[in-house]
Amino acid sequence: MPLSIYIIEDEKPAQDHLIRIIQKVIPDSNIIGKVESVSEAVAWLSTHQPDLIFMDIELSDGKSFLIFEKTTVKAPVIFTTAYDQFAIKAFKVNSIDYLLKPIDEEDVKIAYQKYQSQKENAGFPDVHKLLATLQSPKKEYQERFMVNRGERLMTVPTEQIAFFEGEDRYVYLYKRDGSKYIVDYRLSDLEEILDPKIWFRVNRSFICHITSIKSMVQVSKSRIKLSLDPEAKREIIISSENSSSFKKWLNQ
C-alpha cells in the first residue's frame, strides 16, 4: 500500500521542489494533500491522518507549531526549516527529523530512512516535547573551562580553545598554542554546553571550533578529511552520515 504523505508548505516553488524529490526518493508514495497555512492544515488534519507529514515551520498565517495546539496530529512529522541553531538542537534532542532549506535529495533520503527505522523499532517521538524545548529560555553556553597543570589551577576561555579530543578514557582540551589539558567532561557533555554555532562534533573523537579548521578535502563521494590548527595527531575523517550536517553547519 502506498505511503500517504501530506505537505504543509506556504511557498509554491518549495512545495513543487519537495514533491519532485519525494516522488524520486519514495516512489511508492502518494501525496494526498498540500496546504499553505495553519488554518488549512488544522481543518484537514481534524478529519484525516496521513502516514507521514512534511511541515514547514514558517507558514503564511503563523508558525506551524500552532497546528499542534489546535488539533491532534498522530502522524510522524519531518520539519522543513531555515531555523536557528538553538531550534535545530531541540529537534536533535527530541529525535524529530528536520530538513534544512534548500532541501536536497540526500536529505530526504536520510529522513525517510529514519522514518522507516522508527516505524519498525522504537516508534515515533512526541512533538510536544519539542515544543516544550523550543519554548524554554534560550540556553547560555560555556565561556571558560577550569584546568590544572600540576598543582596549579587555571581557567581557559573558550575563544582560546581549538578543539577537544576524546582518547581512551580521557578528553583533552587543546589550546590554539598547542598545549593540552585533561578536562572532566565526556564529549557528549561538551556537545550540550558548547555553542553549536561555532562548535561541531565532527566524529566520535573530536569536537572542533570553526576557526580551528585549516583545510578540508573530499576523500570520497561523501566523506571529508579535516586538518586543524594546531595539527591533531590523528587523522580526522567526517563520515558520510555526518558530512551533510557538517556542510550545513559551515554554511549557516
C-alpha positions, 0 to 999 in steps of 0.5 A: 500500500502506498505511503500517504504523505501530506505537505504543509508548505506556504511557498509554491516553488518549495512545495513543487521542489519537495514533491519532485524529490519525494516522488524520486526518493519514495516512489511508492508514495502518494501525496494526498494533500498540500496546504499553505497555512495553519488554518488549512492544515488544522481543518484537514488534519481534524478529519484525516491522518496521513502516514507521514507529514512534511511541515514547514515551520514558517507558514503564511498565517503563523508558525506551524507549531500552532497546528499542534495546539489546535488539533491532534496530529498522530502522524510522524512529522519531518520539519522543513526549516531555515531555523536557528541553531538553538531550534535545530538542537531541540529537534536533535534532542527530541529525535524529530527529523528536520530538513534544512532549506534548500532541501536536497535529495540526500536529505530526504533520503536520510529522513525517510530512512529514519522514518522507516527505522522508527516505524519498525523499532522504537516508534515515533517521538512526541512533538510536544516535547519539542515544543516544550524545548523550543519554548524554554529560555534560550540556553547560555553556553560555556565561556571558560573551562577550569584546568590544572597543570600540576598543582596549579589551577587555571581557567581557559576561555573558550575563544582560546580553545581549538578543539577537544579530543576524546582518547581512551578514557580521557578528553583533552582540551587543546589550546590554539598554542598547542598545549593540552589539558585533561578536562572532566567532561565526556564529549557528549557533555561538551556537545550540550554546553558548547555553542553549536554555532561555532562548535561541531562534533565532527566524529566520535573523537573530536569536537572542533571550533570553526576557526580551528579548521585549516583545510578540508578535502573530499576523500570520497563521494561523501566523506571529508578529511579535516586538518586543524590548527594546531595539527591533531595527531590523528587523522580526522575523517567526517563520515558520510552520515555526518558530512551533510550536517557538517556542510550545513553547519559551515554554511549557516 
